[in-house]
Amino acid sequence: MEKRFDHKTEEGKIYKTWEDSGYFTPENCVKDGICEKDAETFSIVLPPPNVTGELHMGHAAMLVLEDVM
């Protein structure tokens, strides 16, 4: 194992796997039954807080900044 993590190398491998899978092409997702052709669009205004699920002052500060902008 390398002493330093080389994210460019590792992320490149993972991204290539995703590209090769064809899942960036909506038609493939429909063909594989992962999504529906005429599915309703989904969007989320405010994503969940973070991996811990505990809100803190940093979240409040960012929300205020987003509101101001």
Backbone as XML, in Angstrom:
<?xml version="1.0"?>
<chain id="A" units="angstrom">
  <residue number="1" name="MET">
    <atom name="N" x="0.841" y="-1.182" z="0.000"/>
    <atom name="CA" x="0.000" y="0.000" z="0.000"/>
    <atom name="C" x="0.885" y="1.244" z="0.000"/>
  </residue>
  <residue number="2" name="GLU">
    <atom name="N" x="0.509" y="2.192" z="-0.822"/>
    <atom name="CA" x="1.278" y="3.428" z="-0.912"/>
    <atom name="C" x="1.132" y="4.253" z="0.368"/>
  </residue>
  <residue number="3" name="LYS">
    <atom name="N" x="2.188" y="5.027" z="0.692"/>
    <atom name="CA" x="2.108" y="5.888" z="1.869"/>
    <atom name="C" x="1.112" y="7.021" z="1.656"/>
  </residue>
  <residue number="4" name="ARG">
    <atom name="N" x="1.072" y="7.524" z="0.435"/>
    <atom name="CA" x="0.149" y="8.612" z="0.093"/>
    <atom name="C" x="-0.940" y="8.088" z="-0.822"/>
  </residue>
  <residue number="5" name="PHE">
    <atom name="N" x="-2.160" y="8.451" z="-0.513"/>
    <atom name="CA" x="-3.296" y="8.045" z="-1.336"/>
    <atom name="C" x="-3.329" y="8.907" z="-2.591"/>
  </residue>
  <residue number="6" name="ASP">
    <atom name="N" x="-3.333" y="8.272" z="-3.745"/>
    <atom name="CA" x="-3.387" y="8.991" z="-5.011"/>
    <atom name="C" x="-4.824" y="8.950" z="-5.526"/>
  </residue>
  <residue number="7" name="HIS">
    <atom name="N" x="-5.588" y="9.966" z="-5.157"/>
    <atom name="CA" x="-7.004" y="9.975" z="-5.520"/>
    <atom name="C" x="-7.219" y="10.025" z="-7.030"/>
  </residue>
  <residue number="8" name="LYS">
    <atom name="N" x="-6.313" y="10.651" z="-7.756"/>
    <atom name="CA" x="-6.494" y="10.748" z="-9.208"/>
    <atom name="C" x="-6.480" y="9.365" z="-9.858"/>
  </residue>
  <residue number="9" name="THR">
    <atom name="N" x="-5.569" y="8.529" z="-9.413"/>
    <atom name="CA" x="-5.488" y="7.174" z="-9.960"/>
    <atom name="C" x="-6.717" y="6.358" z="-9.579"/>
  </residue>
  <residue number="10" name="GLU">
    <atom name="N" x="-7.059" y="6.375" z="-8.302"/>
    <atom name="CA" x="-8.171" y="5.555" z="-7.821"/>
    <atom name="C" x="-9.507" y="6.038" z="-8.370"/>
  </residue>
  <residue number="11" name="GLU">
    <atom name="N" x="-9.738" y="7.346" z="-8.330"/>
    <atom name="CA" x="-11.001" y="7.868" z="-8.832"/>
    <atom name="C" x="-11.128" y="7.631" z="-10.332"/>
  </residue>
  <residue number="12" name="GLY">
    <atom name="N" x="-10.011" y="7.697" z="-11.036"/>
    <atom name="CA" x="-10.035" y="7.428" z="-12.473"/>
    <atom name="C" x="-10.496" y="6.014" z="-12.771"/>
  </residue>
  <residue number="13" name="LYS">
    <atom name="N" x="-10.012" y="5.051" z="-11.986"/>
    <atom name="CA" x="-10.418" y="3.652" z="-12.167"/>
    <atom name="C" x="-11.921" y="3.490" z="-11.919"/>
  </residue>
  <residue number="14" name="ILE">
    <atom name="N" x="-12.382" y="4.087" z="-10.832"/>
    <atom name="CA" x="-13.797" y="3.967" z="-10.475"/>
    <atom name="C" x="-14.673" y="4.636" z="-11.530"/>
  </residue>
  <residue number="15" name="TYR">
    <atom name="N" x="-14.276" y="5.831" z="-11.960"/>
    <atom name="CA" x="-15.059" y="6.559" z="-12.962"/>
    <atom name="C" x="-15.117" y="5.780" z="-14.271"/>
  </residue>
  <residue number="16" name="LYS">
    <atom name="N" x="-14.004" y="5.160" z="-14.638"/>
    <atom name="CA" x="-13.977" y="4.353" z="-15.863"/>
    <atom name="C" x="-14.956" y="3.187" z="-15.744"/>
  </residue>
  <residue number="17" name="THR">
    <atom name="N" x="-15.005" y="2.566" z="-14.586"/>
    <atom name="CA" x="-15.951" y="1.470" z="-14.364"/>
    <atom name="C" x="-17.378" y="1.966" z="-14.557"/>
  </residue>
  <residue number="18" name="TRP">
    <atom name="N" x="-17.681" y="3.134" z="-14.013"/>
    <atom name="CA" x="-19.024" y="3.702" z="-14.169"/>
    <atom name="C" x="-19.313" y="3.997" z="-15.638"/>
  </residue>
  <residue number="19" name="GLU">
    <atom name="N" x="-18.346" y="4.591" z="-16.328"/>
    <atom name="CA" x="-18.548" y="4.896" z="-17.747"/>
    <atom name="C" x="-18.751" y="3.616" z="-18.557"/>
  </residue>
  <residue number="20" name="ASP">
    <atom name="N" x="-17.910" y="2.606" z="-18.289"/>
    <atom name="CA" x="-18.005" y="1.341" z="-19.026"/>
    <atom name="C" x="-19.338" y="0.636" z="-18.779"/>
  </residue>
  <residue number="21" name="SER">
    <atom name="N" x="-19.924" y="0.851" z="-17.602"/>
    <atom name="CA" x="-21.193" y="0.201" z="-17.276"/>
    <atom name="C" x="-22.346" y="0.760" z="-18.104"/>
  </residue>
  <residue number="22" name="GLY">
    <atom name="N" x="-22.168" y="1.996" z="-18.612"/>
    <atom name="CA" x="-23.221" y="2.612" z="-19.411"/>
    <atom name="C" x="-24.291" y="3.302" z="-18.590"/>
  </residue>
  <residue number="23" name="TYR">
    <atom name="N" x="-24.091" y="3.417" z="-17.292"/>
    <atom name="CA" x="-25.125" y="4.005" z="-16.444"/>
    <atom name="C" x="-25.214" y="5.520" z="-16.535"/>
  </residue>
  <residue number="24" name="PHE">
    <atom name="N" x="-24.314" y="6.153" z="-17.279"/>
    <atom name="CA" x="-24.450" y="7.584" z="-17.530"/>
    <atom name="C" x="-25.356" y="7.829" z="-18.734"/>
  </residue>
  <residue number="25" name="THR">
    <atom name="N" x="-25.799" y="6.762" z="-19.365"/>
    <atom name="CA" x="-26.677" y="6.852" z="-20.525"/>
    <atom name="C" x="-28.078" y="6.431" z="-20.089"/>
  </residue>
  <residue number="26" name="PRO">
    <atom name="N" x="-29.013" y="7.369" z="-20.038"/>
    <atom name="CA" x="-30.359" y="7.046" z="-19.549"/>
    <atom name="C" x="-31.014" y="5.867" z="-20.260"/>
  </residue>
  <residue number="27" name="GLU">
    <atom name="N" x="-30.755" y="5.716" z="-21.554"/>
    <atom name="CA" x="-31.371" y="4.613" z="-22.293"/>
    <atom name="C" x="-30.951" y="3.262" z="-21.708"/>
  </residue>
  <residue number="28" name="ASN">
    <atom name="N" x="-29.709" y="3.154" z="-21.262"/>
    <atom name="CA" x="-29.240" y="1.900" z="-20.665"/>
    <atom name="C" x="-29.931" y="1.633" z="-19.336"/>
  </residue>
  <residue number="29" name="CYS">
    <atom name="N" x="-30.175" y="2.682" z="-18.563"/>
    <atom name="CA" x="-30.864" y="2.510" z="-17.283"/>
    <atom name="C" x="-32.285" y="1.998" z="-17.501"/>
  </residue>
  <residue number="30" name="VAL">
    <atom name="N" x="-32.947" y="2.519" z="-18.523"/>
    <atom name="CA" x="-34.302" y="2.065" z="-18.846"/>
    <atom name="C" x="-34.256" y="0.613" z="-19.306"/>
  </residue>
  <residue number="31" name="LYS">
    <atom name="N" x="-33.307" y="0.299" z="-20.189"/>
    <atom name="CA" x="-33.172" y="-1.060" z="-20.724"/>
    <atom name="C" x="-32.909" y="-2.072" z="-19.606"/>
  </residue>
  <residue number="32" name="ASP">
    <atom name="N" x="-32.099" y="-1.681" z="-18.606"/>
    <atom name="CA" x="-31.751" y="-2.583" z="-17.507"/>
    <atom name="C" x="-32.796" y="-2.597" z="-16.396"/>
  </residue>
  <residue number="33" name="GLY">
    <atom name="N" x="-33.857" y="-1.794" z="-16.552"/>
    <atom name="CA" x="-34.923" y="-1.784" z="-15.557"/>
    <atom name="C" x="-34.595" y="-0.992" z="-14.307"/>
  </residue>
  <residue number="34" name="ILE">
    <atom name="N" x="-33.583" y="-0.140" z="-14.368"/>
    <atom name="CA" x="-33.194" y="0.657" z="-13.207"/>
    <atom name="C" x="-34.093" y="1.880" z="-13.069"/>
  </residue>
  <residue number="35" name="CYS">
    <atom name="N" x="-34.559" y="2.402" z="-14.193"/>
    <atom name="CA" x="-35.451" y="3.560" z="-14.170"/>
    <atom name="C" x="-36.483" y="3.416" z="-15.280"/>
  </residue>
  <residue number="36" name="GLU">
    <atom name="N" x="-37.511" y="4.247" z="-15.175"/>
    <atom name="CA" x="-38.580" y="4.220" z="-16.169"/>
    <atom name="C" x="-38.349" y="5.310" z="-17.204"/>
  </residue>
  <residue number="37" name="LYS">
    <atom name="N" x="-38.788" y="5.052" z="-18.427"/>
    <atom name="CA" x="-38.559" y="6.008" z="-19.514"/>
    <atom name="C" x="-39.201" y="7.361" z="-19.239"/>
  </residue>
  <residue number="38" name="ASP">
    <atom name="N" x="-40.437" y="7.360" z="-18.781"/>
    <atom name="CA" x="-41.152" y="8.613" z="-18.549"/>
    <atom name="C" x="-41.299" y="8.906" z="-17.061"/>
  </residue>
  <residue number="39" name="ALA">
    <atom name="N" x="-40.285" y="8.569" z="-16.283"/>
    <atom name="CA" x="-40.342" y="8.791" z="-14.838"/>
    <atom name="C" x="-40.401" y="10.281" z="-14.531"/>
  </residue>
  <residue number="40" name="GLU">
    <atom name="N" x="-41.093" y="10.603" z="-13.441"/>
    <atom name="CA" x="-41.197" y="11.995" z="-13.010"/>
    <atom name="C" x="-39.827" y="12.485" z="-12.535"/>
  </residue>
  <residue number="41" name="THR">
    <atom name="N" x="-39.506" y="13.725" z="-12.858"/>
    <atom name="CA" x="-38.225" y="14.303" z="-12.450"/>
    <atom name="C" x="-38.189" y="14.460" z="-10.938"/>
  </residue>
  <residue number="42" name="PHE">
    <atom name="N" x="-37.064" y="14.119" z="-10.336"/>
    <atom name="CA" x="-36.884" y="14.243" z="-8.891"/>
    <atom name="C" x="-35.793" y="15.257" z="-8.613"/>
  </residue>
  <residue number="43" name="SER">
    <atom name="N" x="-36.072" y="16.166" z="-7.719"/>
    <atom name="CA" x="-35.035" y="17.107" z="-7.282"/>
    <atom name="C" x="-35.183" y="17.323" z="-5.787"/>
  </residue>
  <residue number="44" name="ILE">
    <atom name="N" x="-34.104" y="17.703" z="-5.160"/>
    <atom name="CA" x="-34.111" y="17.926" z="-3.727"/>
    <atom name="C" x="-33.499" y="19.298" z="-3.464"/>
  </residue>
  <residue number="45" name="VAL">
    <atom name="N" x="-34.206" y="20.114" z="-2.702"/>
    <atom name="CA" x="-33.747" y="21.473" z="-2.432"/>
    <atom name="C" x="-32.648" y="21.468" z="-1.380"/>
  </residue>
  <residue number="46" name="LEU">
    <atom name="N" x="-32.867" y="20.726" z="-0.325"/>
    <atom name="CA" x="-31.907" y="20.698" z="0.775"/>
    <atom name="C" x="-31.576" y="19.247" z="1.097"/>
  </residue>
  <residue number="47" name="PRO">
    <atom name="N" x="-30.376" y="18.805" z="0.780"/>
    <atom name="CA" x="-30.018" y="17.409" z="1.050"/>
    <atom name="C" x="-29.915" y="17.137" z="2.548"/>
  </residue>
  <residue number="48" name="PRO">
    <atom name="N" x="-29.891" y="15.879" z="2.938"/>
    <atom name="CA" x="-29.724" y="15.532" z="4.348"/>
    <atom name="C" x="-28.456" y="16.174" z="4.907"/>
  </residue>
  <residue number="49" name="PRO">
    <atom name="N" x="-28.417" y="16.413" z="6.218"/>
    <atom name="CA" x="-27.305" y="17.165" z="6.815"/>
    <atom name="C" x="-25.918" y="16.605" z="6.515"/>
  </residue>
  <residue number="50" name="ASN">
    <atom name="N" x="-25.577" y="15.498" z="7.071"/>
    <atom name="CA" x="-24.268" y="14.887" z="6.815"/>
    <atom name="C" x="-24.303" y="13.435" z="7.267"/>
  </residue>
  <residue number="51" name="VAL">
    <atom name="N" x="-23.179" y="12.775" z="7.185"/>
    <atom name="CA" x="-23.156" y="11.339" z="7.492"/>
    <atom name="C" x="-23.486" y="11.036" z="8.940"/>
  </residue>
  <residue number="52" name="THR">
    <atom name="N" x="-23.221" y="11.965" z="9.844"/>
    <atom name="CA" x="-23.522" y="11.698" z="11.251"/>
    <atom name="C" x="-24.987" y="11.946" z="11.552"/>
  </residue>
  <residue number="53" name="GLY">
    <atom name="N" x="-25.644" y="12.764" z="10.731"/>
    <atom name="CA" x="-27.046" y="13.056" z="10.959"/>
    <atom name="C" x="-27.283" y="14.054" z="12.068"/>
  </residue>
  <residue number="54" name="GLU">
    <atom name="N" x="-26.220" y="14.588" z="12.653"/>
    <atom name="CA" x="-26.357" y="15.556" z="13.737"/>
    <atom name="C" x="-26.078" y="16.956" z="13.204"/>
  </residue>
  <residue number="55" name="LEU">
    <atom name="N" x="-27.061" y="17.825" z="13.355"/>
    <atom name="CA" x="-26.871" y="19.201" z="12.906"/>
    <atom name="C" x="-25.968" y="19.952" z="13.884"/>
  </residue>
  <residue number="56" name="HIS">
    <atom name="N" x="-25.188" y="20.893" z="13.365"/>
    <atom name="CA" x="-24.326" y="21.722" z="14.216"/>
    <atom name="C" x="-24.298" y="23.134" z="13.650"/>
  </residue>
  <residue number="57" name="MET">
    <atom name="N" x="-23.589" y="24.032" z="14.297"/>
    <atom name="CA" x="-23.574" y="25.442" z="13.901"/>
    <atom name="C" x="-23.045" y="25.634" z="12.479"/>
  </residue>
  <residue number="58" name="GLY">
    <atom name="N" x="-22.181" y="24.767" z="12.029"/>
    <atom name="CA" x="-21.673" y="24.862" z="10.668"/>
    <atom name="C" x="-22.788" y="24.731" z="9.645"/>
  </residue>
  <residue number="59" name="HIS">
    <atom name="N" x="-23.738" y="23.834" z="9.925"/>
    <atom name="CA" x="-24.880" y="23.691" z="9.029"/>
    <atom name="C" x="-25.699" y="24.979" z="9.013"/>
  </residue>
  <residue number="60" name="ALA">
    <atom name="N" x="-25.939" y="25.536" z="10.187"/>
    <atom name="CA" x="-26.719" y="26.773" z="10.272"/>
    <atom name="C" x="-26.027" y="27.889" z="9.505"/>
  </residue>
  <residue number="61" name="ALA">
    <atom name="N" x="-24.711" y="27.996" z="9.653"/>
    <atom name="CA" x="-23.959" y="29.047" z="8.967"/>
    <atom name="C" x="-24.079" y="28.893" z="7.451"/>
  </residue>
  <residue number="62" name="MET">
    <atom name="N" x="-23.952" y="27.684" z="6.954"/>
    <atom name="CA" x="-24.044" y="27.465" z="5.510"/>
    <atom name="C" x="-25.455" y="27.762" z="4.992"/>
  </residue>
  <residue number="63" name="LEU">
    <atom name="N" x="-26.469" y="27.383" z="5.765"/>
    <atom name="CA" x="-27.842" y="27.655" z="5.340"/>
    <atom name="C" x="-28.100" y="29.154" z="5.276"/>
  </residue>
  <residue number="64" name="VAL">
    <atom name="N" x="-27.564" y="29.894" z="6.245"/>
    <atom name="CA" x="-27.722" y="31.350" z="6.232"/>
    <atom name="C" x="-27.023" y="31.928" z="5.007"/>
  </residue>
  <residue number="65" name="LEU">
    <atom name="N" x="-25.808" y="31.464" z="4.725"/>
    <atom name="CA" x="-25.083" y="31.962" z="3.553"/>
    <atom name="C" x="-25.838" y="31.662" z="2.260"/>
  </residue>
  <residue number="66" name="GLU">
    <atom name="N" x="-26.389" y="30.469" z="2.157"/>
    <atom name="CA" x="-27.153" y="30.108" z="0.963"/>
    <atom name="C" x="-28.388" y="30.994" z="0.822"/>
  </residue>
  <residue number="67" name="ASP">
    <atom name="N" x="-29.045" y="31.281" z="1.945"/>
    <atom name="CA" x="-30.226" y="32.142" z="1.899"/>
    <atom name="C" x="-29.863" y="33.561" z="1.478"/>
  </residue>
  <residue number="68" name="VAL">
    <atom name="N" x="-28.732" y="34.056" z="1.962"/>
    <atom name="CA" x="-28.297" y="35.410" z="1.643"/>
    <atom name="C" x="-27.962" y="35.527" z="0.163"/>
  </residue>
  <residue number="69" name="MET">
    <atom name="N" x="-27.327" y="34.486" z="-0.375"/>
    <atom name="CA" x="-26.923" y="34.525" z="-1.779"/>
    <atom name="C" x="-28.145" y="34.457" z="-2.648"/>
  </residue>
</chain>
